[in-house]
Amino acid sequence: MTSLRHDPYNSSKTPNPQHDLTRNQIEAREIAMGHSEDHFGERSTHKTAAKAAQDHEDYEARKEHSNSGSNTHGGKGHPIWQLPNGLPTRRTTPSTSPPPFLPPKPSPSNMNVLTTALLLVASLAHHAAALPQVAEEKVYPRASSGCGKSKWPTDFTHYRFGLKSSGKERSYSYHVPADYDKNRAYPVVVGFHGSSSVGMFFELDTKMSGAPYGVDKIIVYPNGLGGSWAGPTYHTSSTVQEDIQFIADLVADIKTQICVDENKVFAAGMSNGGGFIGTLACDPLGSTLFKAYASHSGAFYTDVNGPDNNCNPSPAALPIPLLEIHGVSDKTVPYEGGQGDGGPEPAILEWLDWWVKRNGCDGKSEENLFNGEVQHLSWKCGSVKGGLQHYKVKKLGHCWADTDINLSQISVPQGPTVIKASEIIMQFFDSLK
């Protein structure tokens, strides 16, 4: 029987038959513990329960053997078992270390402490559950009755038909933002189309429903009867008061449809719709419906020969924040005023002067933008800085100002301009607290 060689560093010691293993014993033991040879003659090891038990048995045997001082390196309890070719199979941990797979047993005192702590936590949880619970309540900033109602789909324009107003059926559409939250009150912008048009055209032309304008606002697009709004002589489908009442009914209706911040409802319009912005601002009811008003290329048929004419805004609404954008090259609604398709129209600078007086504005400022292509006028009205503003654009015809081509520019025809009207209008609304 061939025995294993001893550690070469301790070769002078005499083998101990009680602790030395033969090759056959080693191979038998390794087979039992899951060692096998692969097709390339290399050993692969698979940890098994039998091997774990054998490791523990070997550990105890080596521990007892090391205490006797034999077959160790320097007699310090670090035995090295070797095969006949001199390669060690493994190096064990020092004899003073406990087996890693034997956890210490908990003492009775530790168990008592743990049990007491668990009972204390359970008791506290029980008493906390018995305390009066305060329900979480959402607070909305001037929230409408439409808050809390789901609206699907989002990033989508919904249509509302059959709204009864002054005995007539009226309609409008409204765009819901992509990330609409039913518990968040949103600002609203109501956009008024021009003559011979509908709300859908205004939506496409201004791009207000898209980013960045419509991501945090509800944009509403009412439809005028017969494709226009009351005021010019060519409109016969409704009276001024009927159209104003329709907008009052629309604002009340949209507040029930969706979550609206009632303190942030605004109005904007183009051409005939821009002139209707002035009609609303001059009316006792219309002047109370919106926080601010923005007109683009406005045809102000109902506000001529001012300021002391039929313009009669609610005193509680004054000063009324107003913004007007107009092109010097506009041939449909001339900047200098005159006879329009639906009657006489005021010159834009005269119309602005009337609103300076009505709003009690002062502190006029002027600035030239884009190398003089745009002139920006601004007044402070009461405590509102920039409460009245105007953008005079030299090379702009009767179309919506945009740096990208749009439908109304094609109809003029003309190309893009140096400013974005939608951006200017939204910034004007956002500046008002």
Number of C-alpha atoms within 10 A of each C-alpha: 7 9 15 18 17 23 20 12 11 14 11 9 13 10 15 12 9 7 11 15 18 16 15 12 12 13 13 12 14 15 13 14 20 15 18 16 11 9 7 6 8 8 10 10 11 10 10 13 11 11 18 13 12 16 14 15 12 13 17 14 12 23 18 13 18 20 13 12 14 20 26 22 16 12 14 13 23 18 25 18 21 18 17 13 8 13 11 12 10 10 11 16 14 13 18 8 8 12 13 9 8 8 8 8 6 8 8 9 8 9 11 10 10 12 10 10 12 10 10 12 10 11 11 10 10 11 9 11 9 8 8 7 8 6 6 6 6 8 10 15 13 13 20 21 16 19 21 16 14 15 16 11 12 15 16 15 18 15 13 15 10 10 15 13 18 13 8 13 12 21 20 21 19 26 23 24 23 16 10 22 18 16 18 18 28 27 20 27 24 23 27 30 29 26 18 12 18 20 23 16 15 23 22 14 20 23 16 23 23 17 11 13 19 21 18 18 24 26 26 28 24 23 21 26 20 14 15 24 29 25 24 23 12 13 18 13 14 17 13 18 17 16 23 22 16 22 20 17 16 21 19 15 15 21 19 14 17 27 28 29 20 21 18 21 22 21 26 25 25 26 24 28 28 27 28 33 29 26 25 26 26 21 18 16 18 23 25 19 21 23 19 26 27 28 29 28 30 28 34 30 23 23 23 19 14 15 18 12 11 13 20 18 21 17 13 10 19 16 23 27 25 26 24 25 24 27 23 18 15 19 13 17 27 23 22 13 19 12 13 18 13 15 15 19 26 25 17 22 13 16 19 20 14 18 19 20 13 21 22 15 22 15 10 14 12 12 11 13 14 9 7 11 15 20 16 16 19 20 21 21 25 15 9 16 17 23 23 28 22 23 22 20 23 16 17 28 26 25 27 28 31 21 13 12 15 19 15 20 21 12 10 15 11 16 18 18 21 16 20 15 22 20 15 16 21 19 12 20 22 11 12 14 8
